[in-house]
């Protein structure tokens, strides 16, 4: 059997190099703004209430509105609002929420809850 020539090796290396970034891009482009709103909300609520346990957004009741403008000095690309559950110490309550999100590659700018 003959060893592969330099052209065949170069072509194989080129194919591998082109395939790897496409695979990486597919996984990096996975964006979940609602999850980011939950995380940012949890951090924010824990700062204000040490008894805070969890903030869970009901994904079936979320309205998504594209915004793409500045709010003060922050860019906001999407506004999420709907129902969520706020749990702290021995209480669990259903609440309405609003989340201003900066978009892909950025994070949630503002999360606020309103009683139902």
Secondary structure, 3 states (H helix, E strand, C coil): CCCCCHHHHHHHHHHHHHHHHHHHHHHHCCCCHHHHHHHHHHHHHHHHCCCEEEEEECHHHCEEEEEEEEECCEEEEEEEEEEEEEEECCEEEEEEEEEEECCCCCCEEEEEEEEC
